Amino acid sequence: HRLEQMRREFVANASHELRTPLTVISGYLDALNADAEIASEWHSPLREMRQQTRRMSAIVNDLLELSRLETESGEAPYEVINAANMLTRIRGEALALGQGPADIGIDVDADIQLLGVEREIYSAFANLVFNAMKYTPASGNVKIVWKAIADGAEFNVIDTGVGIPAEHLPRLTERFYRVDPS
């Protein structure tokens, strides 16, 4: 138990400490990008550095969220979530990523509300939509669906991306599991 607690604290502290250097690096990259002379000559390396910095920031944020979920005691109080507004916001943020198709179809039943912890539901839904954009070519399609079914509601992200090989599906809920990028 003590070892597990130390591990959680280490992950939380390390993740928190990595945020400052990443913020500084991002600031310098933005400054370099703003200089037209440097930006034209170093366009490709600067773009790659910005992408990798964003990737590292996303990993740090994931670690901090995981640490928060592991250390919170009990369940957070449920609230009524306006799913239509949340999904519209996720759609806009996914389009702002600059990856995948230029548009995302959306078919949302605005009358269906959701009861839960909005921060956690948002994280799960956004992850699915962002991954669909990341792994769908610009010529493909991504669609968000929120609809009523017989015993509640159903959320779907439908895309024409590369998909996930069947042998990896059972492991998708494992912490930090990644399908081989090749």
Backbone hydrogen bonds, N-H to C=O, Kabsch-Sander energy under -0.5 kcal/mol:
donor,donor_aa,acceptor,acceptor_aa,energy
5,Q,1,H,-2.2
6,M,2,R,-2.4
7,R,3,L,-2.3
8,R,4,E,-2.3
9,E,5,Q,-2.4
10,F,6,M,-2.6
11,V,7,R,-2.6
12,A,8,R,-2.4
13,N,9,E,-2.9
14,A,10,F,-3.2
15,S,11,V,-2.4
16,H,12,A,-2.3
17,E,13,N,-2.6
18,L,14,A,-1.7
19,R,15,S,-0.9
19,R,16,H,-0.8
20,T,16,H,-0.6
22,L,18,L,-1.8
23,T,19,R,-2.2
24,V,20,T,-2.3
25,I,21,P,-2.7
26,S,22,L,-2.5
27,G,23,T,-2.2
28,Y,24,V,-2.4
29,L,25,I,-2.5
30,D,26,S,-2.4
31,A,27,G,-2.2
32,L,28,Y,-2.7
33,N,29,L,-2.3
34,A,30,D,-1.6
35,D,31,A,-0.9
35,D,32,L,-0.6
36,A,34,A,-0.8
39,A,35,D,-3.3
40,S,36,A,-2.1
41,E,37,E,-1.3
42,W,38,I,-2.8
46,L,42,W,-2.7
47,R,43,H,-2.3
48,E,44,S,-2.3
49,M,45,P,-2.6
50,R,46,L,-2.5
51,Q,47,R,-2.3
52,Q,48,E,-2.5
53,T,49,M,-2.3
54,R,50,R,-2.5
55,R,51,Q,-2.2
56,M,52,Q,-2.6
57,S,53,T,-2.4
58,A,54,R,-2.3
59,I,55,R,-2.1
60,V,56,M,-2.5
61,N,57,S,-2.6
62,D,58,A,-2.3
63,L,59,I,-2.5
64,L,60,V,-2.5
65,E,61,N,-2.4
66,L,62,D,-2.6
67,S,63,L,-2.6
68,R,64,L,-2.4
69,L,65,E,-2.6
70,E,66,L,-2.3
71,T,67,S,-1.8
72,E,68,R,-1.7
79,E,116,G,-2.7
81,I,114,L,-4.0
83,A,81,I,-1.4
86,M,82,N,-2.2
87,L,83,A,-2.9
88,T,84,A,-2.0
89,R,85,N,-2.2
90,I,86,M,-2.5
91,R,87,L,-2.4
92,G,88,T,-2.1
93,E,89,R,-2.3
94,A,90,I,-2.6
95,L,91,R,-2.2
96,A,92,G,-1.6
97,L,93,E,-0.6
97,L,94,A,-0.9
98,G,95,L,-1.2
102,A,138,A,-0.5
105,G,142,V,-2.7
107,D,144,I,-2.9
109,D,146,W,-2.4
110,A,108,V,-1.0
112,I,109,D,-1.6
113,Q,111,D,-0.7
114,L,81,I,-2.0
116,G,79,E,-2.3
116,G,114,L,-0.6
118,E,116,G,-0.7
120,E,117,V,-0.6
121,I,117,V,-2.6
122,Y,118,E,-3.3
123,S,119,R,-1.8
124,A,120,E,-2.1
125,F,121,I,-2.8
126,A,122,Y,-3.1
127,N,123,S,-2.0
128,L,124,A,-1.6
129,V,125,F,-2.1
130,F,126,A,-3.4
131,N,127,N,-2.2
132,A,128,L,-1.9
133,M,129,V,-2.1
134,K,130,F,-2.4
135,Y,131,N,-2.3
136,T,133,M,-0.7
140,G,137,P,-2.4
143,K,158,I,-2.6
144,I,105,G,-2.7
145,V,156,N,-2.8
146,W,107,D,-2.3
147,K,154,E,-2.1
149,I,152,G,-2.2
152,G,149,I,-1.6
154,E,147,K,-2.6
156,N,145,V,-2.7
158,I,143,K,-2.8
158,I,156,N,-0.5
160,T,141,N,-1.7
162,V,135,Y,-1.8
168,H,165,P,-2.1
169,L,165,P,-0.7
169,L,166,A,-0.8
171,R,168,H,-1.4
172,L,169,L,-1.3
174,E,171,R,-2.0
177,Y,174,E,-1.8
